[in-house]
Amino acid sequence: MNGIFIIAHAPLASAFLECVRHVFPDHDAGVAAFDVQPETTPEATLAQAKLALKQLGQPQALVLTDVFGATPCNVAQKLVDGVNTKLVTGMNLPMLLRAMCYRDEGLDMLVARALAGASQGVMQVAVTAPQNQTLRNHDQDPHDHQQ
């Protein structure tokens, strides 16, 4: 099973981990969060993050971070080797939950699943009630609004 290591601006990483624990209360083993503190130097942050990733205790890990180019991502780039660890940035909750569901797959497939979860989880939602929207050709039952 792949580990999942969340590294983000404080307190976001811990908040994402709490969401994992809420949705998957018995499946958070092998998942860790590392909050990057604003007053800590990048060098000290890297040293702490290396230790936290090692303590995860998984042979392979998907590293998720919040914003490309920011300190958490820059630190994470120095953590990953591209073989036993892969990095994905721009993390959102659908990405994380999808990754949790497919941790048993190969690391490359896990990356693909996480990216799909991220993009599929972002959509515009109608602001009017479904019964007030016009039907599209592929809608089968005008009373069935479930996907």
FENMOGI-V786368 format. One record per residue. N is the residue number from 1. PHI is phi as a letter, one per 40 degrees, with the letter a starting at -180 (999 if undefined). NEAR is the number of other C-alpha atoms within 12 Angstrom. D_LAST is the distance of its C-alpha to the last C-alpha in whole Angstrom. Layout:
((N & PHI & NEAR & D_LAST) (N & PHI & NEAR & D_LAST))
This chain:
((1 & 999 & 26 & 31) (2 & c & 33 & 30) (3 & c & 39 & 31) (4 & b & 51 & 29) (5 & b & 50 & 31) (6 & b & 51 & 30) (7 & b & 48 & 33) (8 & a & 40 & 32) (9 & d & 32 & 34) (10 & c & 23 & 35) (11 & c & 20 & 34) (12 & c & 26 & 30) (13 & d & 33 & 31) (14 & c & 24 & 31) (15 & c & 23 & 29) (16 & c & 37 & 26) (17 & c & 34 & 28) (18 & c & 23 & 28) (19 & c & 23 & 24) (20 & d & 33 & 24) (21 & c & 22 & 26) (22 & c & 14 & 24) (23 & c & 19 & 21) (24 & b & 20 & 23) (25 & c & 14 & 26) (26 & b & 12 & 28) (27 & b & 23 & 27) (28 & c & 29 & 28) (29 & c & 23 & 32) (30 & g & 31 & 32) (31 & b & 42 & 30) (32 & b & 37 & 33) (33 & b & 41 & 33) (34 & b & 39 & 35) (35 & c & 34 & 36) (36 & c & 35 & 38) (37 & c & 23 & 41) (38 & c & 16 & 42) (39 & c & 13 & 46) (40 & c & 19 & 46) (41 & c & 15 & 47) (42 & d & 21 & 45) (43 & c & 18 & 47) (44 & c & 17 & 47) (45 & c & 30 & 43) (46 & c & 28 & 43) (47 & c & 20 & 46) (48 & c & 25 & 44) (49 & c & 36 & 40) (50 & d & 24 & 42) (51 & c & 18 & 43) (52 & c & 28 & 40) (53 & c & 35 & 38) (54 & c & 23 & 41) (55 & c & 21 & 40) (56 & d & 28 & 37) (57 & g & 20 & 39) (58 & b & 25 & 36) (59 & c & 19 & 37) (60 & b & 32 & 34) (61 & a & 41 & 32) (62 & c & 52 & 30) (63 & b & 51 & 31) (64 & b & 51 & 28) (65 & b & 42 & 30) (66 & c & 37 & 29) (67 & b & 25 & 31) (68 & c & 21 & 32) (69 & g & 15 & 36) (70 & c & 20 & 36) (71 & d & 31 & 39) (72 & d & 44 & 36) (73 & c & 33 & 35) (74 & c & 28 & 38) (75 & c & 38 & 39) (76 & c & 44 & 37) (77 & c & 28 & 38) (78 & c & 23 & 41) (79 & c & 33 & 39) (80 & c & 27 & 37) (81 & b & 15 & 39) (82 & g & 19 & 36) (83 & b & 17 & 37) (84 & c & 22 & 36) (85 & b & 31 & 35) (86 & b & 32 & 32) (87 & b & 39 & 31) (88 & b & 40 & 28) (89 & b & 32 & 28) (90 & g & 27 & 26) (91 & d & 38 & 24) (92 & b & 33 & 21) (93 & c & 31 & 20) (94 & d & 26 & 17) (95 & c & 36 & 19) (96 & c & 48 & 21) (97 & c & 35 & 19) (98 & c & 31 & 18) (99 & c & 42 & 22) (100 & c & 40 & 22) (101 & c & 25 & 20) (102 & b & 27 & 22) (103 & c & 32 & 25) (104 & c & 23 & 27) (105 & c & 22 & 26) (106 & d & 23 & 29) (107 & c & 30 & 29) (108 & c & 25 & 28) (109 & c & 20 & 25) (110 & c & 35 & 24) (111 & d & 36 & 25) (112 & c & 23 & 23) (113 & c & 29 & 20) (114 & c & 37 & 21) (115 & c & 29 & 21) (116 & c & 23 & 17) (117 & c & 26 & 16) (118 & c & 26 & 18) (119 & c & 20 & 17) (120 & c & 17 & 13) (121 & c & 20 & 14) (122 & b & 15 & 15) (123 & a & 10 & 14) (124 & c & 8 & 15) (125 & b & 10 & 13) (126 & c & 11 & 14) (127 & c & 9 & 17) (128 & b & 9 & 17) (129 & c & 10 & 15) (130 & d & 17 & 12) (131 & c & 14 & 15) (132 & c & 12 & 17) (133 & c & 15 & 15) (134 & c & 15 & 16) (135 & c & 15 & 14) (136 & c & 11 & 13) (137 & d & 8 & 15) (138 & c & 9 & 12) (139 & c & 15 & 10) (140 & c & 12 & 11) (141 & b & 13 & 12) (142 & c & 16 & 13) (143 & b & 13 & 12) (144 & b & 11 & 9) (145 & b & 16 & 7) (146 & c & 9 & 4) (147 & c & 7 & 0))
